[in-house]
Amino acid sequence: MNDFIKYLGVLLILIGVGVLGWYSIQNPTGNALLIAATLLLVGGLALHIILNRILD
């Protein structure tokens, strides 16, 4: 279980990359997907750093 928790931030980053890919394929009409992808990428990076400091 600790291994999954350690890589939860990386999983969020990959979801953010997927959202960006989906945004580039679509015909974008707004910035909601860009905001969601940014939050996922930044949040995933922060979560990965914080969790790896706590669990190590």
C-alpha positions, 0 to 999 in steps of 0.5 A: 500500500505504501508503494501505491501512496508513494506514486500517487503524485506521479499518477496525478501528473500522468492524468494531467498529461492525459487531460492536456492531450485531450485538450489538444485533440479537441476543438478548445472553446474555453480554458477549463481543461487547461486549468484542470491540467495545471492543477493536476500537474502542480498538485501531483508534483507537490504531492509526490515531493511531500509524500516521498519526504514523509514515507522515507 
